[in-house]
Amino acid sequence: MPMIDYSDRLRALVSEPSRDSAGDSHRLARVERTRVEMMQQGQAIARTLAMEQPALELIARQLQLRAIRHVVVAGCGDSWHVGAGVRHAWQSLTGCPLEAVQALDYGSYGAAAAGRHTLVVGISAGGSTPAVLSALRAGRQRGAFTLGVSNSPASRILTEFDAALVVRASRSGWPTQSSTAAMALLIRLAQTCADSAHARALGAELDAIPSLIDDLLPSADAALAPIAAEIARSRLLLFAGLGPNYASAAFGAAKIRELSPVHAIALQLEEYHHYRTQKQGDPLVLVATDPASHERALDTALVGQAAGGWTMAVLAEDLPEIEARVRHVLRVPAVRPELAALVASVPLHLLAYHFAKARDALGLGYGGAAGSPPGKG
């Protein structure tokens, strides 16, 4: 039996013009477009929250009539990680369990548990990601209330389902503001649904997030350029975090893979310890901005130090026992754990940008020798 010719299918699968080679002009141009967008995240969040408030109030009323008991956020890539970033906020505010699911997996298997009291949120920046559309359709077939979220007005995801929210963010580079603004939007939806004293207090802090991010960006930008240069020859970066901090870790790993391009892996904080994850010289970004993370983060710093790894900790308060055992500390503003992913993700976007620039300055792509260990070359 003759083999089927899949040449056209393969060309479509690898149609992204940027390549892994050193100095690739398409990739580097997108790196610079990404920087422009990452530096405007506060503005995108503020604009999204202001412009979508009427839609949020309408959707909240619809969800209350449905007596929603289960929330699913389906996406691919960063859109998937948005769900992890808002899970704690949704559950804290509404008491309603939320699953962050990979869209293809949900459409193929997970939607079997959906029903009338399920909310399925599908996120696609471009508005037409096939796996996300399929996940929403699968939920709708089971009777779920389906909500499309996109920063592409008039896209299919915003017109085909029960309700829609527009993320007022751009994405000509790799996703940054389109992810943080989407998280802010979904947290605001949970706050609107809850309408309690706790929700109002959290909402006031959410309103302050754009200014916090605007203040954080320049200081983090200056701090991260020399840090990224230390590890520029690395071909693998590890990220670890717990709860909302895991979402930030996942965004950080995604940006490294997209901008650099080298391998990067995000781990749940506990999974770092199962087993001997960090080897000598391996760079690890440890995100631990809330008290629930601190004890296991200390364990992680201890193990990383013993292994001879390179660790940068992203912290929101003074933690001397951790700080003494890592190479660098990057401080972010202290916020409620429900909002942690909005703040902690921003410096990890910047780290990926400076890492990509440092590798480009060294003439590094992916495919040659691994180079010297961090801090040695």
TANOR-V64974 format. One record per backbone hydrogen bond with DSSP energy under -0.5 kcal/mol. CO is the residue of the C=O (numbers start at 1). NH is the residue of the N-H. Records with the same first field share a line. If there is no record, write none. Layout:
CO: NH  NH
This chain:
4: 6
6: 10
7: 11
8: 12
9: 13
10: 14
12: 15
20: 366
21: 24
24: 28
25: 29
26: 30
27: 31
28: 32
29: 33
30: 34
31: 35
32: 36
33: 37
34: 38
35: 39
37: 40
38: 41
40: 44
41: 45
42: 46
43: 47
44: 48
45: 49
46: 50
47: 51
48: 52
50: 53
52: 56
53: 57
54: 58
55: 59
56: 60
57: 61
58: 62
59: 63
60: 64
61: 65
62: 66
63: 67  68
64: 67
69: 97
70: 119
71: 99
72: 74  121
73: 101
74: 123
75: 103
76: 79
77: 80  81
78: 82
79: 83
80: 83  84
81: 85
82: 86
83: 87
84: 88
86: 90
87: 91
88: 92
89: 93
90: 94  95  96
91: 95
97: 71
99: 73  101
101: 75
102: 106
103: 107
104: 108
105: 109  110
106: 111
109: 112
110: 113
111: 114
115: 118
117: 69  70
118: 120  145
119: 72  121
120: 122  147
121: 74
122: 149
125: 151
127: 157
129: 132  133
130: 134
131: 135
132: 136
133: 137
134: 138
135: 139
136: 140
137: 141
138: 142
139: 142  144
140: 143
144: 146
145: 120
146: 163
147: 122
148: 165
149: 124
150: 167
151: 153
152: 155
155: 158  159
156: 159  160
163: 148
165: 150  167
166: 168
167: 169
176: 179  180
177: 181
178: 182
179: 183
180: 184
181: 185
182: 186
183: 187
184: 188
185: 189
186: 190
187: 191
188: 192
189: 193
190: 194
191: 195
196: 200
197: 201
198: 202
199: 203
200: 204
201: 205
202: 206
203: 207
204: 208
205: 209
206: 209
208: 212
209: 213
210: 214
211: 215
212: 216
213: 217
214: 218
215: 219
216: 220
217: 221
218: 222
219: 223
220: 224
221: 225
222: 226
223: 227
224: 228
225: 229
226: 230
227: 230  231
228: 231
229: 232
230: 375
231: 234
235: 263
236: 283
237: 265
238: 285
239: 267
240: 287
241: 269
242: 245
243: 246  247
244: 248
245: 249
246: 250
247: 251
248: 252
249: 253
250: 254
251: 255
252: 256
253: 257
254: 258
255: 259
256: 260  262
263: 237
265: 239
267: 241
268: 271  272
269: 272
270: 273
271: 274
272: 277
277: 279
279: 282
281: 374
282: 310
283: 238
284: 286  312
285: 240  287
286: 288  314
287: 242
288: 316
290: 293  294
291: 294  295
293: 297
294: 298
295: 299
296: 300
297: 301
298: 302
299: 303
300: 304
301: 305
302: 306
303: 307
304: 308  309
305: 308
308: 281
309: 311
310: 284
311: 327  328
312: 286
313: 315  330
314: 288
315: 332
319: 322  323
320: 324
322: 325
323: 326
328: 313
329: 331
330: 315
336: 339
337: 340
339: 342  343
340: 343  344
341: 345
343: 346  347
344: 348
345: 349
346: 350
347: 351
348: 352
349: 353
350: 354
351: 355
352: 356
353: 357
354: 358
355: 359
356: 360
357: 361
358: 362
359: 364
360: 363
373: 376  377
